[in-house]
Amino acid sequence: MPWRERDRALIDAGIALASELSLDVVLQRIVELAVQIAGARYGALGVLTPDRQAIEEFITVGVTAEERAAIGDPPVGHGVLGVLIDEAGPLRLPDIGNDPRSVGFPANHPPMRSFLGAPVVARGRVFGNIYLTEKKGAPEFSESDQDALVVLAAQAGIAIENARLYDEAQRAQRDLARLGLLEERERIAKELHDGVIQSLFAVGMGLQGIATATQEEEVSRRLEGAVEEVDRAIRDLRNYIFGLRPGILADRHLGLALEQLAQEFQAKAEVITVLDVDAAVASALAANAADIVQLTREALANVGRHADATTCRISLRRRGEDALLEIDDDGRGFDVAVPHTGMGLANLEGRVVEGLGGSLTIESVEGQGTTLRALIPL
């Protein structure tokens, strides 16, 4: 890949990391970019469990679903993959078969000759590894391929670290609630809202006035950009006050958040998206809005990446004493009995069961679409 295109691809990876909240989607995109940039036939990224004894996520590019199923369990960090983890440095081999450390790959793994790998590291901690095999059009990967892979591996490490830190923060928040500290949090929230947010709002208004008055187009454009950043900071601060994710959940309006999410998905994925939300149910679920929006975001990411759908529906209604969130599409569907690690279905189930105390079912018919149903206690 030419240098300019390679730099552009690396920048795209950074943008994806900054704008996408779903860890599965970010990691999938990073592996895809690594394969594209280095010209590899096959790429994979393994995420270690916190105790570093096993692989909890294994994302691949360059194999079909049938080939992925035939591979079986992912490698557990022995051989050259263990070297990446233990030595925390990149490894480039012209012929992996000639290296005595080449052990531990599953018997049905795609054939490999040239190999390039790097540890997934953030703040000195190894979270896993990313590797590429079979350089196209050349006998081995280049040093520039290695440099690019190291950058992408670092970005993957940041994404994994952020996801785990967020999970820790959520657990800490639940602990604080159990300790009866909600009143103190509300007091701090009020002070932030009445002080910091109002000051930021005043700054934004001042910048807006200057932008309107100036005759310099470039100055006006820069000021408008600064105003947008101030507005974003205000929205994020409001969400952090209520313990919610930054972005679209300002002021706990779950219905509006889902509406904006549907609009953004339709524009980005070019999938006609219909929203059906019972306002009373959305209001009753306000305290769980962050988890519900993230659940919906991850489900839509799966639709956009895997379903090849033309239409999608998001529904939030009451069913007895529970709320029912349904996300269905008219896409290609899949066999729910076959493991699909890269789709993050286990993460979706964990978010519903552990985060919301509910239950999750997924129905899919090949060629007819998929329906995700989350039953959430009200």
LUMMARTOR-939955 format. One record per residue (C-alpha): chain; residue number from 1; residue in three letters; y, z, x. Coordinates in nm, 2 decimals. Last residue first. Layout:
<recs>
 sedren zado gulum  north     up   east
      A  NUM   ALA      Y      Z      X
...
</recs>
This chain:
<recs>
 sedren zado gulum  north     up   east
      A  378   LEU  -0.23   3.50  -3.94
      A  377   PRO  -0.57   3.44  -3.77
      A  376   ILE  -0.60   3.10  -3.60
      A  375   LEU  -0.86   2.83  -3.68
      A  374   ALA  -0.83   2.55  -3.43
      A  373   ARG  -0.96   2.21  -3.54
      A  372   LEU  -0.98   1.91  -3.30
      A  371   THR  -1.07   1.58  -3.46
      A  370   THR  -1.18   1.27  -3.26
      A  369   GLY  -1.20   0.90  -3.33
      A  368   GLN  -1.42   0.63  -3.49
      A  367   GLY  -1.56   0.43  -3.20
      A  366   GLU  -1.78   0.72  -3.08
      A  365   VAL  -1.77   0.99  -3.34
      A  364   SER  -1.60   1.32  -3.25
      A  363   GLU  -1.58   1.67  -3.39
      A  362   ILE  -1.42   1.95  -3.20
      A  361   THR  -1.43   2.31  -3.32
      A  360   LEU  -1.22   2.60  -3.20
      A  359   SER  -1.21   2.97  -3.30
      A  358   GLY  -0.93   3.23  -3.32
      A  357   GLY  -0.81   3.53  -3.12
      A  356   LEU  -0.50   3.34  -3.01
      A  355   GLY  -0.51   3.37  -2.63
      A  354   GLU  -0.88   3.44  -2.58
      A  353   VAL  -1.03   3.22  -2.85
      A  352   VAL  -0.77   2.95  -2.88
      A  351   ARG  -0.66   2.93  -2.52
      A  350   GLY  -1.02   2.96  -2.39
      A  349   GLU  -1.13   2.67  -2.62
      A  348   LEU  -0.85   2.45  -2.49
      A  347   ASN  -0.93   2.54  -2.13
      A  346   ALA  -1.30   2.46  -2.19
      A  345   LEU  -1.20   2.12  -2.33
      A  344   GLY  -1.01   2.04  -2.01
      A  343   MET  -1.08   1.66  -2.03
      A  342   GLY  -1.20   1.64  -1.67
      A  341   THR  -1.50   1.86  -1.74
      A  340   HIS  -1.65   1.64  -2.01
      A  339   PRO  -2.00   1.77  -2.06
      A  338   VAL  -2.21   1.55  -2.29
      A  337   ALA  -2.29   1.70  -2.64
      A  336   VAL  -1.94   1.60  -2.76
      A  335   ASP  -2.03   1.24  -2.73
      A  334   PHE  -1.69   1.06  -2.73
      A  333   GLY  -1.43   0.91  -2.96
      A  332   ARG  -1.27   0.56  -2.91
      A  331   GLY  -0.95   0.64  -3.09
      A  330   ASP  -0.85   0.71  -3.45
      A  329   ASP  -0.69   1.05  -3.37
      A  328   ASP  -0.70   1.40  -3.49
      A  327   ILE  -0.51   1.72  -3.42
      A  326   GLU  -0.58   2.00  -3.67
      A  325   LEU  -0.42   2.35  -3.67
      A  324   LEU  -0.56   2.58  -3.94
      A  323   ALA  -0.39   2.91  -4.01
      A  322   ASP  -0.60   3.19  -4.14
      A  321   GLU  -0.63   3.42  -4.44
      A  320   GLY  -0.75   3.14  -4.66
      A  319   ARG  -0.67   2.81  -4.49
      A  318   ARG  -0.30   2.77  -4.43
      A  317   ARG  -0.17   2.45  -4.28
      A  316   LEU  -0.06   2.30  -3.94
      A  315   SER  -0.14   1.93  -3.91
      A  314   ILE  -0.09   1.69  -3.62
      A  313   ARG  -0.20   1.33  -3.68
      A  312   CYS  -0.26   1.05  -3.43
      A  311   THR  -0.25   0.68  -3.46
      A  310   THR  -0.33   0.38  -3.23
      A  309   ALA  -0.59   0.55  -3.01
      A  308   ASP  -0.71   0.47  -2.66
      A  307   ALA  -0.87   0.82  -2.67
      A  306   HIS  -0.88   0.93  -2.30
      A  305   ARG  -0.53   0.97  -2.16
      A  304   GLY  -0.30   0.98  -2.46
      A  303   VAL  -0.55   1.17  -2.68
      A  302   ASN  -0.62   1.42  -2.40
      A  301   ALA  -0.25   1.48  -2.34
      A  300   LEU  -0.22   1.53  -2.72
      A  299   ALA  -0.48   1.81  -2.70
      A  298   GLU  -0.29   1.97  -2.40
      A  297   ARG   0.04   1.96  -2.58
      A  296   THR  -0.11   2.10  -2.90
      A  295   LEU  -0.26   2.40  -2.71
      A  294   GLN   0.07   2.44  -2.53
      A  293   VAL   0.26   2.45  -2.86
      A  292   ILE   0.01   2.70  -3.01
      A  291   ASP   0.02   2.92  -2.70
      A  290   ALA   0.40   2.94  -2.69
      A  289   ALA   0.43   2.98  -3.07
      A  288   ASN   0.21   3.29  -3.09
      A  287   ALA   0.49   3.53  -3.20
      A  286   ALA   0.62   3.26  -3.43
      A  285   LEU   0.28   3.22  -3.62
      A  284   ALA   0.41   3.35  -3.95
      A  283   SER   0.71   3.11  -3.93
      A  282   ALA   0.48   2.81  -3.87
      A  281   VAL   0.27   2.91  -4.17
      A  280   ALA   0.57   2.93  -4.39
      A  279   ALA   0.70   2.59  -4.27
      A  278   ASP   0.37   2.42  -4.35
      A  277   VAL   0.35   2.14  -4.09
      A  276   ASP   0.24   1.78  -4.13
      A  275   LEU   0.33   1.56  -3.83
      A  274   VAL   0.23   1.19  -3.79
      A  273   THR   0.21   1.03  -3.45
      A  272   ILE   0.19   0.65  -3.40
      A  271   VAL   0.07   0.62  -3.04
      A  270   GLU   0.30   0.46  -2.79
      A  269   ALA   0.20   0.72  -2.53
      A  268   LYS   0.55   0.82  -2.43
      A  267   ALA   0.75   0.76  -2.75
      A  266   GLN   0.47   0.90  -2.97
      A  265   PHE   0.42   1.20  -2.74
      A  264   GLU   0.79   1.28  -2.74
      A  263   GLN   0.82   1.26  -3.12
      A  262   ALA   0.51   1.48  -3.17
      A  261   LEU   0.64   1.74  -2.92
      A  260   GLN   0.98   1.74  -3.09
      A  259   GLU   0.82   1.80  -3.43
      A  258   LEU   0.59   2.07  -3.28
      A  257   ALA   0.89   2.25  -3.14
      A  256   LEU   1.08   2.22  -3.47
      A  255   GLY   0.79   2.38  -3.66
      A  254   LEU   0.75   2.65  -3.39
      A  253   HIS   1.12   2.75  -3.40
      A  252   ARG   1.10   3.05  -3.16
      A  251   ASP   1.47   3.03  -3.06
      A  250   ALA   1.42   2.76  -2.80
      A  249   LEU   1.05   2.65  -2.78
      A  248   ILE   1.12   2.30  -2.65
      A  247   GLY   1.16   2.36  -2.28
      A  246   PRO   1.08   2.69  -2.11
      A  245   ARG   0.76   2.87  -2.20
      A  244   LEU   0.79   3.18  -2.42
      A  243   GLY   0.84   3.54  -2.33
      A  242   PHE   1.13   3.58  -2.58
      A  241   ILE   1.39   3.61  -2.31
      A  240   TYR   1.21   3.34  -2.11
      A  239   ASN   1.27   3.10  -2.40
      A  238   ARG   1.64   3.18  -2.42
      A  237   LEU   1.68   3.14  -2.05
      A  236   ASP   1.51   2.80  -2.06
      A  235   ARG   1.74   2.68  -2.33
      A  234   ILE   2.05   2.80  -2.15
      A  233   ALA   1.93   2.65  -1.82
      A  232   ARG   1.87   2.32  -2.00
      A  231   ASP   2.22   2.32  -2.14
      A  230   VAL   2.36   2.40  -1.79
      A  229   GLU   2.16   2.10  -1.65
      A  228   GLU   2.29   1.87  -1.92
      A  227   VAL   2.64   1.98  -1.84
      A  226   ALA   2.59   1.90  -1.48
      A  225   GLY   2.47   1.55  -1.57
      A  224   GLU   2.78   1.50  -1.78
      A  223   LEU   2.98   1.61  -1.48
      A  222   ARG   2.81   1.36  -1.26
      A  221   ARG   2.87   1.08  -1.51
      A  220   SER   3.24   1.17  -1.55
      A  219   VAL   3.29   1.17  -1.17
      A  218   GLU   3.13   0.83  -1.15
      A  217   GLU   3.34   0.69  -1.43
      A  216   GLU   3.67   0.83  -1.29
      A  215   GLN   3.92   0.85  -1.57
      A  214   THR   3.87   1.23  -1.62
      A  213   ALA   3.95   1.39  -1.95
      A  212   THR   3.61   1.38  -2.12
      A  211   ALA   3.43   1.50  -1.81
      A  210   ILE   3.68   1.78  -1.77
      A  209   GLY   3.62   1.90  -2.12
      A  208   GLN   3.24   1.89  -2.08
      A  207   LEU   3.27   2.09  -1.76
      A  206   GLY   3.46   2.36  -1.95
      A  205   MET   3.22   2.36  -2.23
      A  204   GLY   2.93   2.40  -1.99
      A  203   VAL   3.10   2.69  -1.82
      A  202   ALA   3.16   2.86  -2.15
      A  201   PHE   2.79   2.82  -2.25
      A  200   LEU   2.69   2.97  -1.91
      A  199   SER   2.90   3.27  -1.98
      A  198   GLN   2.76   3.31  -2.33
      A  197   ILE   2.41   3.29  -2.19
      A  196   VAL   2.47   3.55  -1.92
      A  195   GLY   2.64   3.81  -2.14
      A  194   ASP   2.55   3.82  -2.51
      A  193   HIS   2.21   3.66  -2.46
      A  192   LEU   2.12   3.85  -2.15
      A  191   GLU   2.23   4.18  -2.29
      A  190   LYS   2.03   4.11  -2.61
      A  189   ALA   1.72   4.02  -2.42
      A  188   ILE   1.74   4.34  -2.22
      A  187   ARG   1.75   4.54  -2.54
      A  186   GLU   1.47   4.33  -2.68
      A  185   ARG   1.25   4.40  -2.38
      A  184   GLU   1.32   4.77  -2.41
      A  183   GLU   1.22   4.76  -2.77
      A  182   LEU   0.90   4.58  -2.68
      A  181   LEU   0.79   4.85  -2.44
      A  180   GLY   0.51   4.99  -2.65
      A  179   LEU   0.24   5.00  -2.39
      A  178   ARG   0.04   4.74  -2.57
      A  177   ALA   0.34   4.50  -2.56
      A  176   LEU   0.37   4.56  -2.18
      A  175   ASP   0.00   4.48  -2.14
      A  174   ARG   0.04   4.16  -2.34
      A  173   GLN   0.33   4.06  -2.12
      A  172   ALA   0.13   4.13  -1.80
      A  171   ARG  -0.15   3.90  -1.93
      A  170   GLN   0.10   3.63  -2.00
      A  169   ALA   0.25   3.67  -1.65
      A  168   GLU  -0.10   3.65  -1.49
      A  167   ASP  -0.17   3.33  -1.68
      A  166   TYR   0.16   3.19  -1.57
      A  165   LEU   0.08   3.28  -1.21
      A  164   ARG  -0.25   3.10  -1.25
      A  163   ALA  -0.08   2.78  -1.37
      A  162   ASN   0.19   2.80  -1.10
      A  161   GLU  -0.07   2.84  -0.83
      A  160   ILE  -0.27   2.54  -0.96
      A  159   ALA   0.04   2.32  -0.98
      A  158   ILE   0.16   2.43  -0.63
      A  157   GLY  -0.19   2.35  -0.48
      A  156   ALA  -0.19   2.01  -0.65
      A  155   GLN   0.15   1.94  -0.49
      A  154   ALA   0.01   2.04  -0.15
      A  153   ALA  -0.29   1.81  -0.20
      A  152   LEU  -0.05   1.52  -0.28
      A  151   VAL   0.14   1.58   0.04
      A  150   VAL  -0.18   1.60   0.25
      A  149   LEU  -0.31   1.28   0.09
      A  148   ALA   0.01   1.09   0.19
      A  147   ASP  -0.03   1.21   0.56
      A  146   GLN  -0.40   1.11   0.56
      A  145   ASP  -0.33   0.76   0.42
      A  144   SER  -0.06   0.73   0.70
      A  143   GLU  -0.33   0.82   0.95
      A  142   SER  -0.54   0.54   0.82
      A  141   PHE  -0.86   0.54   0.62
      A  140   GLU  -1.17   0.36   0.76
      A  139   PRO  -1.34   0.02   0.78
      A  138   ALA  -1.07  -0.16   0.59
      A  137   GLY  -1.04  -0.37   0.28
      A  136   LYS  -1.10  -0.08   0.04
      A  135   LYS  -1.15   0.26   0.19
      A  134   GLU  -1.48   0.41   0.07
      A  133   THR  -1.42   0.78   0.00
      A  132   LEU  -1.14   1.01  -0.10
      A  131   TYR  -1.12   1.39  -0.10
      A  130   ILE  -0.93   1.67  -0.26
      A  129   ASN  -1.00   2.04  -0.19
      A  128   GLY  -0.98   2.38  -0.34
      A  127   PHE  -0.72   2.66  -0.39
      A  126   VAL  -0.66   2.75  -0.03
      A  125   ARG  -0.38   3.01   0.01
      A  124   GLY  -0.11   2.97   0.28
      A  123   ARG   0.17   2.94   0.02
      A  122   ALA   0.00   2.66  -0.16
      A  121   VAL  -0.31   2.47  -0.03
      A  120   VAL  -0.55   2.21  -0.17
      A  119   PRO  -0.74   2.12   0.14
      A  118   ALA  -0.75   1.76   0.26
      A  117   GLY  -1.02   1.49   0.27
      A  116   LEU  -1.07   1.13   0.39
      A  115   PHE  -1.41   0.96   0.42
      A  114   SER  -1.53   0.62   0.52
      A  113   ARG  -1.90   0.57   0.44
      A  112   MET  -1.99   0.69   0.10
      A  111   PRO  -2.25   0.60  -0.17
      A  110   PRO  -2.17   0.75  -0.51
      A  109   HIS  -2.32   1.10  -0.56
      A  108   ASN  -2.67   1.09  -0.71
      A  107   ALA  -2.82   1.33  -0.47
      A  106   PRO  -2.54   1.58  -0.50
      A  105   PHE  -2.33   1.63  -0.18
      A  104   GLY  -2.43   1.94   0.02
      A  103   VAL  -2.45   1.80   0.38
      A  102   SER  -2.23   1.59   0.60
      A  101   ARG  -2.16   1.84   0.88
      A  100   PRO  -2.37   1.64   1.13
      A   99   ASP  -2.12   1.35   1.10
      A   98   ASN  -2.28   1.01   1.12
      A   97   GLY  -2.32   0.97   0.75
      A   96   ILE  -1.95   1.04   0.70
      A   95   ASP  -1.86   0.71   0.87
      A   94   PRO  -1.50   0.65   0.97
      A   93   LEU  -1.41   1.02   0.92
      A   92   ARG  -1.08   1.18   0.84
      A   91   LEU  -1.04   1.56   0.79
      A   90   PRO  -0.73   1.75   0.68
      A   89   GLY  -0.68   2.12   0.75
      A   88   ALA  -0.76   2.45   0.59
      A   87   GLU  -1.04   2.53   0.84
      A   86   ASP  -1.26   2.70   0.59
      A   85   ILE  -1.17   2.49   0.29
      A   84   LEU  -1.17   2.15   0.45
      A   83   VAL  -1.48   2.24   0.65
      A   82   GLY  -1.66   2.35   0.33
      A   81   LEU  -1.60   2.00   0.19
      A   80   VAL  -1.75   1.86   0.51
      A   79   GLY  -2.07   2.06   0.45
      A   78   HIS  -2.07   2.32   0.19
      A   77   GLY  -1.80   2.37  -0.08
      A   76   VAL  -1.99   2.39  -0.40
      A   75   PRO  -2.05   2.02  -0.47
      A   74   PRO  -2.02   1.94  -0.84
      A   73   ASP  -2.32   1.98  -1.08
      A   72   GLY  -2.47   1.66  -1.21
      A   71   ILE  -2.40   1.33  -1.04
      A   70   ALA  -2.58   1.15  -1.33
      A   69   ALA  -2.32   1.28  -1.58
      A   68   ARG  -2.04   1.13  -1.36
      A   67   GLU  -2.23   0.80  -1.33
      A   66   GLU  -2.26   0.78  -1.71
      A   65   ALA  -1.89   0.88  -1.76
      A   64   THR  -1.79   0.60  -1.52
      A   63   VAL  -1.69   0.67  -1.17
      A   62   GLY  -1.37   0.58  -0.98
      A   61   VAL  -1.16   0.90  -1.04
      A   60   THR  -1.30   1.25  -1.05
      A   59   ILE  -1.19   1.60  -1.15
      A   58   PHE  -1.40   1.90  -1.07
      A   57   GLU  -1.28   2.24  -1.22
      A   56   GLU  -1.44   2.58  -1.17
      A   55   ILE  -1.60   2.51  -0.83
      A   54   ALA  -1.78   2.82  -0.68
      A   53   GLN  -1.75   3.11  -0.44
      A   52   ARG  -1.37   3.10  -0.38
      A   51   ASP  -1.32   3.44  -0.55
      A   50   PRO  -1.04   3.29  -0.76
      A   49   THR  -1.27   3.00  -0.86
      A   48   LEU  -1.22   2.69  -0.65
      A   47   VAL  -1.06   2.37  -0.79
      A   46   GLY  -1.23   2.05  -0.68
      A   45   LEU  -1.05   1.72  -0.66
      A   44   ALA  -1.23   1.38  -0.65
      A   43   GLY  -1.16   1.03  -0.54
      A   42   TYR  -1.36   0.70  -0.53
      A   41   ARG  -1.29   0.34  -0.44
      A   40   ALA  -1.00   0.43  -0.21
      A   39   GLY  -0.68   0.22  -0.15
      A   38   ALA  -0.49   0.51   0.00
      A   37   ILE  -0.20   0.51  -0.25
      A   36   GLN  -0.41   0.42  -0.55
      A   35   VAL  -0.69   0.67  -0.49
      A   34   ALA  -0.43   0.95  -0.41
      A   33   LEU  -0.23   0.85  -0.72
      A   32   GLU  -0.53   0.88  -0.95
      A   31   VAL  -0.62   1.22  -0.79
      A   30   ILE  -0.26   1.34  -0.85
      A   29   ARG  -0.26   1.22  -1.21
      A   28   GLN  -0.59   1.40  -1.29
      A   27   LEU  -0.44   1.72  -1.13
      A   26   VAL  -0.13   1.70  -1.35
      A   25   VAL  -0.32   1.62  -1.67
      A   24   ASP  -0.56   1.91  -1.61
      A   23   LEU  -0.27   2.15  -1.54
      A   22   SER  -0.09   2.07  -1.86
      A   21   LEU   0.27   2.16  -1.83
      A   20   GLU   0.40   1.81  -1.73
      A   19   SER   0.76   1.76  -1.61
      A   18   ALA   0.77   1.90  -1.26
      A   17   LEU   0.42   1.79  -1.15
      A   16   ALA   0.47   1.45  -1.29
      A   15   ILE   0.80   1.41  -1.12
      A   14   GLY   0.65   1.51  -0.79
      A   13   ALA   0.36   1.26  -0.83
      A   12   ASP   0.61   0.99  -0.91
      A   11   ILE   0.79   1.07  -0.59
      A   10   LEU   0.46   1.02  -0.40
      A    9   ALA   0.42   0.69  -0.58
      A    8   ARG   0.76   0.57  -0.49
      A    7   ASP   0.70   0.66  -0.13
      A    6   ARG   0.38   0.46  -0.13
      A    5   GLU   0.56   0.16  -0.29
      A    4   ARG   0.82   0.17  -0.02
      A    3   TRP   0.56   0.21   0.26
      A    2   PRO   0.35  -0.09   0.14
      A    1   MET   0.00   0.00   0.00
</recs>
